Amino acid sequence: MAARVYVVDDDERFRNSLCELIRSVGLHIESWGNPEGLLNKASLDRPGCIVLDYRLPSLSGLEVLRIIRKKSSIPAILISAYADVQTAVAAMEMGASTVFEKPLDDNAFLNTLERLCFEDAHKVLKRRLCFGVQVQIAKLTEIERATLEQMRLGHSNKTIARNLSKSVKAVERYRQNVVSKLECASAVEALQKVQVCPLHDQSPLTCGRDGCPSERYIAGK
């Protein structure tokens, strides 16, 4: 899936030139001369990247980025004709990935842009995987989830039955339901699926309870 780049720069000549440069590496583009077009979008396609001019007619690039960060973690590049250390620090604090100074070093800019889009693609894939696991886990009943957590501890059916005050036959049925609802071929595969979240070094059973970032994927975050 090709990444989408959102460009905001009020200098039409520079903006058109920049868009042609970005298109040269096969990336899709949406561009505006003012930030309203970007801010009015209901969601931002991912993977992607935002390229913002620091000085805009209404809001500054930093102000636009501050608003964007309330709804999306999409990578962002800030471009300024007056870049200095203070500008760079402020941009990074606001969530920019990097700052480029005009006139651009085309090769350096494209290398950075492609890297950010590539990294975002991996992040999007991991969030999709994580979200998929959370959807499957959500299908489990309370007793099935408790059974799965006991399975993760390595307990036998007899021990699980005793710990949950259920019969061994009931536990066997819960285990079968767990394997089925997690869309796995075996209990071993089901345990592997809930061992480590694609986004975090913890079980999806835990990160789901803590508010897993995968839930925000649907909102384009």
C-alpha positions in Angstrom: 0.0 0.0 0.0 1.5 3.3 -1.1 1.8 5.9 1.6 0.0 9.3 1.5 1.7 12.5 2.1 -0.1 15.6 3.2 1.6 18.9 2.2 0.7 22.3 3.6 2.6 25.3 2.3 1.3 28.7 1.3 4.0 29.3 -1.3 2.3 27.8 -4.4 5.5 27.6 -6.5 7.4 25.8 -3.7 4.4 23.6 -2.9 4.0 22.5 -6.5 7.7 21.8 -6.8 7.7 19.8 -3.6 4.7 17.8 -4.7 6.4 16.9 -7.9 9.5 15.8 -6.0 7.4 13.6 -3.7 5.5 12.1 -6.6 8.8 11.1 -8.2 9.2 8.3 -5.6 5.6 7.0 -6.0 3.9 8.5 -3.0 0.4 9.8 -3.1 -0.2 13.5 -2.2 -2.9 15.8 -0.9 -1.8 19.5 -0.7 -3.1 22.8 0.5 -2.0 26.4 0.6 -3.5 26.8 4.1 -3.9 24.4 7.0 -7.7 24.4 7.1 -7.9 21.7 4.4 -5.8 19.4 6.4 -7.5 20.1 9.7 -11.0 19.7 8.3 -10.2 16.1 7.2 -12.2 13.6 9.3 -9.2 11.2 9.3 -5.8 10.8 7.8 -4.9 7.8 5.7 -2.1 5.6 7.1 0.7 4.9 6.4 1.6 8.4 5.6 3.4 11.6 6.6 2.5 15.3 7.0 4.9 18.0 5.6 4.2 21.4 7.1 5.6 24.8 6.5 6.6 26.6 9.7 5.1 30.0 8.6 1.5 29.8 7.4 -1.0 32.6 6.9 -3.4 31.7 9.7 -1.9 29.1 12.1 1.8 28.4 12.4 3.1 24.9 11.5 3.6 24.2 15.2 0.0 25.2 16.0 -1.3 22.9 13.2 0.8 20.1 14.5 -0.5 20.6 18.1 -4.0 20.2 16.8 -3.1 17.2 14.7 -1.5 15.4 17.6 -4.8 15.4 19.5 -6.2 13.0 16.9 -3.3 11.3 15.1 0.3 10.0 15.6 1.1 10.2 11.9 4.7 11.3 11.3 5.3 14.9 10.5 8.1 16.9 8.9 8.4 20.7 9.5 9.9 22.9 6.9 11.2 26.4 7.6 13.2 29.1 5.8 14.3 30.3 9.3 15.2 27.0 11.0 17.3 27.4 14.1 17.9 25.3 17.3 14.9 26.9 19.1 12.6 26.1 16.2 13.8 22.5 16.0 13.4 21.9 19.7 9.9 23.4 19.7 9.0 21.2 16.7 10.2 18.0 18.3 8.4 18.8 21.5 5.2 19.2 19.5 5.7 15.8 17.9 7.5 16.6 14.7 9.8 13.8 13.4 12.4 16.2 12.0 12.9 19.8 10.7 14.2 20.7 7.2 15.5 24.1 6.2 14.6 25.8 2.9 16.0 25.4 0.3 15.6 21.7 0.6 18.3 19.1 0.1 16.1 16.9 -2.2 17.9 13.7 -1.6 18.1 14.1 2.2 14.4 15.1 2.3 13.2 12.2 0.2 15.3 9.7 2.2 13.8 10.9 5.4 10.3 11.0 4.0 10.5 7.5 2.6 11.9 6.2 5.9 9.1 7.8 7.9 6.5 6.4 5.6 8.2 2.9 5.8 8.2 3.0 9.6 4.6 4.2 9.7 3.6 1.3 7.5 5.1 -1.1 10.0 3.4 0.6 12.8 0.1 0.4 11.0 0.6 -3.3 10.3 1.4 -4.0 13.9 -1.7 -2.1 15.0 -3.9 -4.0 12.6 -2.5 -7.3 14.0 -2.9 -6.1 17.5 -6.5 -4.9 16.9 -7.3 -8.3 15.2 -6.2 -10.1 18.3 -8.2 -7.8 20.6 -11.3 -8.4 18.5 -10.9 -12.1 18.9 -10.2 -11.9 22.7 -13.3 -9.8 23.1 -15.4 -12.7 21.8 -14.4 -14.8 24.9 -16.8 -15.1 27.8 -15.5 -14.2 31.3 -15.0 -17.9 32.1 -13.3 -18.6 28.8 -10.9 -15.7 29.4 -10.2 -17.0 32.9 -9.5 -20.4 31.4 -7.1 -18.9 28.9 -5.3 -17.0 31.7 -4.9 -20.3 33.6 -3.6 -22.0 30.4 -1.0 -19.3 30.1 0.2 -20.2 33.6 0.8 -23.8 32.3 -1.9 -25.4 34.5 -3.4 -28.7 33.6 -7.2 -29.1 33.0 -7.5 -30.7 36.5 -5.8 -27.7 38.1 -7.8 -25.2 36.1 -11.0 -27.0 37.1 -10.1 -26.8 40.8 -9.0 -23.1 40.6 -12.2 -22.1 38.7 -14.5 -24.4 40.7 -15.6 -26.1 37.5 -15.6 -29.7 36.3 -12.8 -31.0 34.1 -15.3 -31.6 31.3 -16.4 -28.0 31.5 -12.8 -26.8 31.3 -12.2 -28.9 28.3 -15.2 -27.3 26.6 -13.9 -23.8 27.6 -10.5 -24.6 26.1 -12.1 -25.7 22.8 -14.1 -22.5 22.7 -10.9 -20.4 23.3 -9.1 -22.1 20.5 -12.1 -21.6 18.2 -12.7 -18.0 19.0 -9.0 -17.1 18.6 -9.2 -18.8 15.2 -6.4 -21.2 16.0 -5.8 -24.8 15.2 -4.6 -25.8 18.7 -4.2 -24.7 22.2 -0.5 -24.2 21.6 -1.2 -21.8 18.8 -3.8 -20.0 20.9 -1.2 -19.5 23.7 1.3 -18.2 21.2 -1.2 -15.7 20.0 -1.7 -14.2 23.4 1.9 -14.4 24.6 3.2 -11.1 23.3 1.3 -8.1 21.9 2.6 -7.0 18.4 3.0 -3.5 19.8 4.2 -4.2 23.4 6.3 -6.7 25.3 3.3 -7.9 27.3 0.3 -10.2 26.7 -2.6 -8.9 24.6 -4.7 -10.0 27.6 -3.0 -7.4 29.7 -2.6 -4.5 27.2 -6.2 -4.8 26.2 -7.3 -4.1 29.7 -4.9 -1.1 29.9 -6.3 0.5 26.8 -4.3 -0.9 23.9 -3.2 1.6 21.2 -4.7 -0.8 18.6 -8.1 0.5 19.6 -7.1 3.9 18.2 -6.1 2.5 14.9 -9.7 2.7 13.6 -9.7 6.4 14.3 -6.5 6.9 12.2 -4.3 7.5 15.2 
